[in-house]
Amino acid sequence: MEISHDYEVLVCGENTPSMFDYGEIIANLSSKLAKMTKIIVGYDWNCGKANVDMPFYGRSVLETSLTAILARIDPFRLILVYKVQSDPDYDIGKRAQSAVEWSGDIIAKDPPRANLWMYDKKKETFDRALLGNYMGEIIWKPAFRALSEYAAGLEYDSIWLMDVVSESENSNFEKAKSIAAKLFSSFSKGVHSEYLVNIEAVLDVDTLKSLLKDMYKLCATLALASHFIDFLATKIDRDRALTIFFGIEEMIRNV
């Protein structure tokens, strides 16, 4: 087994024939995740550069993983971006209005009204953020419920899965939103220059390792749950997804 323990397969699923542009997108995201995970797992923590290297890799894996899961839920959103970026007039020096962004595509920009399904809401007000409340109701809560029901009939030695099963579907979803926001903010402190205190004192080796473990746990858990929703793209067999999930838990334990 490769050093990534097929993390990229759990997150991205597998291509099938006739996926056209979407297949290229998934292949690119999968390759990126495999390469970065290999770097993280094989990293020399005694090199003295962890506070420079690991925030970048941690945030990159976080963003790439959640973007890949979004692609599997909402292929049109990612194919649209791919088409824009493939256009001969695309300028990498300018901000593309269609680009995937953390705020809006992953985390909802605005909290929705108490009643999500008011008949008078315009269609453009129903956000499609991966961890927004609409996706929570349509995707994540049913997925966590199905995963918990499936796991109830299994024997396993997994703290990660036990943590999911011990919580309600609502709690699992709310935790995912909270942890994703915390991880993004924490890794960003080491990526941007906005943080002016001694970064080594804040993002020391132990803290970085803890953040990376939390990041892989979050992304692997969401990816696993996604394979319990049959209408998502590039879905893999549930038992295979669980096997990979357990392997990732073991892999990251040794980071």
N, C-alpha and C positions, 0 to 999 in steps of 0.2 A: 504494500500500500504506500502511496506517495505520502510525503511528510505532511501534506495538508489534510490527510485523513478524509479526503473527498468533501471537505467543507464547502467548496465551490459547487459541488453537485447538490448538496442539501439546500443551499441558498438559491441556486439558479435552475435546478432541475436539469433535464437533459434535452438537447435538441432532437427533433424528429424531422424527417424529410419535408420539404415544401414549406418551410417557415420563412424563407426569403429574408427580407431585411431584419425581421425579428430574430431569426436564428443568428445573424451576424452580431446583433446587439448582445444576445445572451452569451455567445462565444467570447466576445470581448470582455464582458463583465466577469465571466467565469475565469478567464485567463488571468485577469488582474487580481482577483481574489486568491487564486492559487499561488501566484508569485509573492504577494504580500504576506500571506500566511506562512509560506516557507521561510521568509525573512524573519518574521516574528518568532516562529518556533525555534529556529536555529540561531537566534540572536546571541551575541556575546555580551552578556550583561556586565562584564568587567572592563569593557572598552572605555568607559567614562563618557560616553556620548548618548546615553539612554534618554536623558531629558530633552535632547535635540531630535533624536531619531523616532522614538516611540510615540510621542504625541501625533506626529505626522502619519505614521503607519496605522495607529489606532483609529484616528479620525477617518483616514482613507478607507479602511476596512469597514468601519461603521457606515459611512455614506454609501460606499459601493454595495454593501450587502443589502441595505434597505432600499436602495435604488433598484437593485435586481429583483427584490421581492415585489416592489411596486410594479416593475415591468411585467411580472407574472400575473398580477391582478389587473393591471390597466395597460395592456400592450400598446394601445393607440397613443397613450401619452408619450411613451419612449420612442415609438416609431416616428412620431411627429418631430421630436428633437433630432433623431438620427437623420431624417430627411433634410432638416434645416442645416445641420452640420455637414451634410454631404453635398450641399449646393455649391457650385463653383464660386458664387459670390460671398460665401461665408467668410467672415473676417474674424480670426481668433483674437484680434486686438480690440474688438468691440464686444460689449455685453449683448448677448442674444436674449431677447425678451421671452423666448420660449424655453430657455434652459431650465433643467430640473434644479430646484432650490430646496434647501432644508426647510425654510419657512414657507409653507404653502403646499409643497409636494410631500414632505415627510411629516411635519408637524403642522396642524391647521393654524392659519394666521389668526383667525378670530374664533372665540368660543361661540358655538351655535346657541340659538334660543332653546329654552327648556324643552319645547316640543319640536323634535327634529322633523316631524312629518306634517307640519302645517300646510294645508291645501293651498294657501295663498303665497307660498314661497316661490320665487322665480328659480328656474332650473340652474342658473349660474350661481345661486347662493348655496347650492348643495356641494360643499367642498369635497374633493376626492383625495385629500391628504392620506397617506398610508396609515398614519396613526391618529387620524381625525375621528370624531365620534360617529360619522356616517360609516366609515370603513369598520369601526368598532362593532356597530350593530350588524352590518351586512357580512363581514368577513371574520373578524377576530373572535368575537364572543361565540359564534357557532363553532369556529375552529377549535378553540380551547375546550369547549364542551365536548366535542367529538373526540378530541385527543384524550381527555380525562376518562371518558367512558371506555375508550379502547384500552387505555393503560390499566384500567381496573381488572381486566382479565389476564394481565401479564405478571410474570415474575421478573424483577429487574433490580439491579444494584446501581441506582443513579440518583444522586442528590438533586441534580437539575430537574429530572422528571418528577421526582417526589415533591419538589417545590411547586411545580405546576399543578399537580393533582391535589395538593393540600389547599389550594386557593380556589375561589369561585371564578367563573368566567369573567365577571365584572372586575374583580380584583386583579386578575392576570392582565387584563387589558389596561387598566389604570396604571399598574406597575410598569408595564412596557412603555407607556407614554412618558412616565416620570423618569425612568432609568435612561431612556434614549436622550431626553433633554439634558440630563445631568452629564452623561458621557460626552455629548457633543460640546457642551460648555467646558468641561474639564480638559478634553484634548485640545480644544481651541486655545486655552491659556498657554499651551506650549508651542502653538503654531503661529499665533499672531504676536505682534510686539506691543499690544495694549497692556500686557501684564508686566509691570516695571519692577516688581520685587524680585529677589533671587529665585529664579525658577527651579533651581536644584533643591531648594529647601521645601518647595511646595510639591513638585513632581519628582520625588525621589524614587529610587528603584522599587521599593515596596509598594508605593502608591501607584506607580505605573503598571506594575504587574497585576495589582488588584483591579485597576481600570480595564486592562486588557481582558482579564478573566470575565469581568462583568459584561464587557462588550461582546465577547464570543458567546457567552451564555444567552444574552438577550437575542442576538441575531440568529443563533442556532435554534432557540426556542420558537421564535416567530417563524423561521423557515420550516421547522418540523410541523408546527400547527398548520402551516399553509398547505401541506400535503394531505390534509384531512378535508379540504374543500375541493370537490371533484371538478369544478368548472374553471379552476386556475390553470394557466398555461404551464407546460413542461413539468407537470406533476409526476413524481415518482412513487413507486410502491410504498405503502405505509411502513411495512416491516423493514424495508431497506432504509427508509428515512430514519427510523428509530435506531438501526444499527450504526448508521453514520453519526447520528446525534450522540450516542454513547461513546463512540470513538473520539469525537471532538472534545467531549467532556474529559476524557482521559488524557488527550493530547495537551489540552490547555492547563491541566492540573500541574504539569511539569514545567510550565513556562516560568 
